[in-house]
């Protein structure tokens, strides 16, 4: 699973979500990536003002999206559910 945080510089809300994702990454071991909307080609037109937002991908497909404003509790629940549902997961 790959989690992408779309962010921009000097964004306190973005930083709060980034710290949450770092904690989740340490707990679950997924791939985390930070993409800056000003320079990332995957960010769509008009999204620069609506950050942070998060894409969760599995096998190269976006399976979940969290739009601005991202709710940290919902994000945590979704990541946990995705990681627990993956094939080959060890208890």
N, C-alpha and C positions, 0 to 999 in steps of 0.2 A: 504494500500500500504506500502511496506517496501522497503527502499533504502539502499543498502549496498555499502560502499566505501571500496574498497580494497586498502590498503596502506602499507607503511613500515615506520620504524622509521627514523627520520631526513630527511624527504622528503618535501621540500618546496612546490613543486607542489601539493603534497597530502594535505598539510595543506591549501592551497588556495581553493581546492575543498571542503575540510571539512568545512571551514568557510562559503562557499556558501551554502552547504547543511544544515548547522545549521540555516542559515537565512530562507531557504525554509521550513525547518521543523517547525520553529516558525510561519511561515505564513500559512502553509497548514495542519500541524498536522499529518503528516505521521510518520511511525516508521523508525528511522535512526539507522544504525548500522555500526560500523567501524570494519573491519577485516584486520588483519595483514597477508600479504601473506607468511611470513616466518613460521607462525604457524597455519593458518586456513586451515582446510581440504578441503574447497570448492575452494581454489585457485589451479589452474592447474599448472602442471610442465611448467617451462619456463616463467611464468607470473611475477616472482619476480622482473625482470628488467623492466617491462612495467607497472609501476604504476604511477599515480593512474588510476584505472578504476572503473566503477560503474555499478551495476546491480539494476534494478528496477523490483520488483516482485509484482504480484497481485495474491492472492489466492495460494501462494506457487509456482507460475510459473514465470520464468523470462520473462518479456514482453518487456523490453528495456535494451540494454547494451551500455555503452559508454566506448570505448577502449582508451588507451593512444594514443595521448594526449587528455584529456577531454576538450571540449570547454564549458566554463562556460555559455555562452549565450544559446547554444543548450540544455544544461542540464536544465537550468531554464525554457525554453520553453516546454521541454518534461515533466517535473514535473508538471508544470501548466496545461498542456493538460490532463495528466493522472488524476490529482486531479479533474479537472472540468468535466471529463467524467465518474466519478464513480457514480454508482447508489445511490440514496438517498441523493445526494449532496444538501445542502441547499443554496439558493441564499442569 
